[in-house]
Amino acid sequence: MTDPPRGPRRPVVAALVALVTVTAAACGTGGPATTAAPPRTSEAPVRTTPSVPPTTTTTTTTTTSPPDSTPIQVGPGALATYTVQPQPSPGTCHYRSEDGDPLPDPSCTPGAIDPMVTQADIATTICRTGWTATVRPPESVTGPEKVASARAYGYTGAFATAEYDHLIPLELGGDPDDPANLWVEPNDLPGATTTHNGKDDLESTLRELVCSGSLPLATARRAIATDWVAAARRYEG
């Protein structure tokens, strides 16, 4: 028995081709747009901390130094018996001059005070009449010291016109015999307009101001030790 002849398969093939064409069109550029999802990450978000400026510590140094850089020394004070004190080496001290008046070398003669004379006891010391005579060294001691001080300052003038001077005077409680408070003060310094010692007048003026309560003792001492010529202009006009 023979199979019946098969009919033509073209319609089936055509249908398959049409189906494939429709599917391809749906996946092409004409189909709906799709967006790819972002890749997942397991990293935690980074937290940022606001920057804080570093703390700056400022250290303030308080200085209690006096206006003049050379300190006033504290001497041994008044003694029952004085001895000749050594002076600076010859030629090591140098005069200064202001308005024709002499000033000492601050490295040799910065000034020195008697530690027993304070603001609290001026009524029984410097403000008491005749007190300076009780603390003044004898000439047997100050005479040799004056000669040695003149050599230190290179002074070659007549001693008759020079005073062995307490830079801070006894009237203000200056130390009586400390070399730091004594110098040969010439009254005939080249350029001077007078041989009168104006420093003596200033010493009396400052003592009056201190004893009247118008000027602190420490201020008077500092003024005359730093620059007695400037102090004279200020306190005496």
C-alpha positions in Angstrom: 0.0 0.0 0.0 1.5 3.3 -0.9 1.3 6.5 1.0 -0.8 9.2 -0.6 1.2 12.0 -2.1 2.0 14.9 0.3 0.8 18.4 -0.5 2.9 21.4 -0.8 4.6 22.8 2.5 5.1 26.4 1.4 2.2 27.8 3.5 3.7 26.4 6.7 7.2 27.7 6.0 5.8 31.1 5.2 4.0 31.2 8.5 7.2 30.3 10.4 9.1 33.0 8.6 6.5 35.6 9.5 6.6 34.6 13.1 10.3 35.0 13.3 10.2 38.4 11.6 7.6 39.7 14.1 9.7 38.5 17.1 12.8 40.1 15.8 11.0 43.4 15.2 9.8 43.5 18.8 13.4 43.1 20.1 14.9 45.8 17.7 15.1 49.6 17.9 11.4 49.9 17.5 10.6 48.0 20.8 10.2 49.4 24.2 13.4 51.0 25.8 15.0 49.2 28.7 17.4 50.7 31.4 20.1 48.7 33.0 20.0 48.6 36.8 23.1 50.0 38.5 25.5 47.4 39.9 25.1 46.7 43.6 27.9 47.4 45.9 28.6 46.2 49.4 30.6 49.2 50.4 29.2 51.5 53.2 28.8 55.2 52.4 31.8 57.3 53.4 31.1 59.8 56.2 33.0 63.1 56.2 33.9 64.9 59.4 34.1 68.7 59.2 37.7 69.9 59.6 38.4 71.6 62.9 41.2 74.2 63.0 44.0 73.3 65.4 43.9 74.9 68.8 46.6 77.5 69.3 47.9 78.3 72.7 49.4 81.7 73.2 51.9 82.2 76.1 52.2 85.7 77.4 55.4 86.6 79.1 55.1 89.4 81.6 58.3 91.3 82.2 58.8 93.4 85.3 62.1 94.9 84.1 62.5 98.6 84.7 62.6 101.0 81.7 66.4 101.0 81.9 68.0 97.7 81.1 70.7 98.1 83.7 69.4 97.0 87.1 70.0 99.0 90.3 72.0 96.9 92.6 71.4 96.3 96.3 74.5 97.1 98.3 75.6 96.0 101.7 74.1 99.1 103.3 75.5 101.3 106.1 78.2 99.7 108.1 79.7 100.5 111.5 83.2 100.3 110.0 84.0 100.9 106.4 87.0 99.6 104.4 88.5 100.8 101.1 86.6 99.0 98.3 88.2 97.9 95.0 87.2 99.9 92.0 86.9 98.9 88.3 90.1 98.4 86.4 91.8 101.5 85.0 90.4 102.7 81.7 87.4 100.3 81.7 84.8 103.0 82.4 83.7 105.8 80.1 81.9 109.1 80.7 78.8 110.0 78.8 77.7 113.6 78.2 74.2 115.2 77.9 73.8 118.9 77.5 77.3 119.3 78.6 76.8 117.5 81.9 78.5 114.2 82.7 76.8 110.9 83.1 78.5 107.8 84.5 79.1 104.5 82.6 76.1 102.3 83.5 78.3 99.2 83.2 80.6 100.5 86.0 78.2 102.7 88.0 74.6 101.4 87.6 73.7 102.6 91.1 73.2 100.7 94.4 70.7 101.2 97.2 71.0 100.7 101.0 68.6 97.8 101.7 67.8 99.2 105.1 66.2 102.3 103.6 62.7 101.6 102.3 59.5 103.6 101.6 58.1 102.5 105.0 60.9 103.9 107.1 61.8 107.2 105.3 60.5 109.2 108.3 63.2 107.8 110.5 66.0 107.7 107.9 66.3 110.0 104.9 63.6 112.5 105.9 65.2 113.0 109.4 67.6 116.0 109.5 71.2 114.9 109.9 70.6 111.2 109.1 73.1 111.1 106.2 76.0 112.1 108.5 75.4 108.9 110.4 76.0 106.6 107.4 78.6 108.5 105.4 82.0 106.7 105.0 85.0 108.7 106.4 87.4 110.4 104.0 90.1 108.0 104.9 88.1 105.4 103.0 86.6 107.5 100.2 90.0 109.3 99.4 91.8 106.2 98.1 88.6 105.0 96.4 88.3 108.3 94.5 91.8 108.0 93.2 91.1 104.5 91.9 87.7 105.5 90.5 89.4 108.4 88.6 91.8 105.9 87.0 88.9 103.6 86.0 87.2 106.5 84.3 90.4 107.9 82.8 89.8 111.2 84.6 92.9 113.4 84.5 91.5 116.7 85.6 91.9 118.5 88.9 90.4 116.7 91.9 89.3 120.1 93.3 86.8 120.3 90.5 85.6 116.7 90.7 83.3 115.1 93.3 83.4 111.5 94.4 79.7 111.2 94.0 77.0 108.8 95.1 75.0 108.2 92.0 71.9 107.5 94.1 72.6 110.0 96.9 72.5 109.2 100.5 69.5 111.5 100.7 67.5 108.9 98.7 69.0 105.9 100.5 71.8 105.2 98.1 74.4 102.7 99.3 77.2 104.5 101.2 80.2 102.6 99.9 79.3 100.2 97.1 81.6 100.8 94.1 78.5 100.4 91.9 77.1 103.6 93.4 80.3 105.8 93.3 82.0 107.6 90.5 84.3 110.6 90.0 81.9 113.3 88.7 83.8 116.1 87.0 82.3 119.6 87.2 84.5 120.8 84.4 83.6 118.2 81.7 84.6 119.6 78.2 81.6 121.4 76.8 80.0 122.2 80.2 78.7 125.7 80.4 79.2 126.0 84.2 81.2 124.4 86.9 78.2 124.3 89.1 77.1 120.8 90.0 73.4 120.6 89.1 73.1 117.1 90.3 73.3 118.3 93.9 70.3 120.6 93.3 68.3 117.6 91.9 69.1 115.5 94.9 67.6 118.0 97.2 64.5 118.4 95.0 63.9 114.7 94.9 64.3 114.3 98.6 61.7 117.0 99.2 59.3 115.3 96.8 59.8 111.9 98.4 59.5 113.2 102.0 56.4 115.2 101.1 54.7 112.1 99.7 54.6 113.6 96.2 57.0 111.0 94.7 57.6 107.3 95.5 61.1 106.6 96.7 61.7 103.9 94.1 60.7 106.3 91.3 63.2 109.0 92.5 66.0 106.4 92.7 65.3 105.1 89.2 65.2 108.5 87.7 68.5 109.8 89.1 70.3 106.5 88.5 69.1 106.2 84.9 69.8 109.7 83.6 70.1 112.5 86.2 70.2 115.2 83.5 66.8 114.1 82.1 65.5 113.8 85.7 66.6 117.4 86.4 64.6 118.6 83.4 61.6 116.7 84.4 61.5 117.5 88.2 63.1 120.9 88.2 61.9 122.3 84.9 
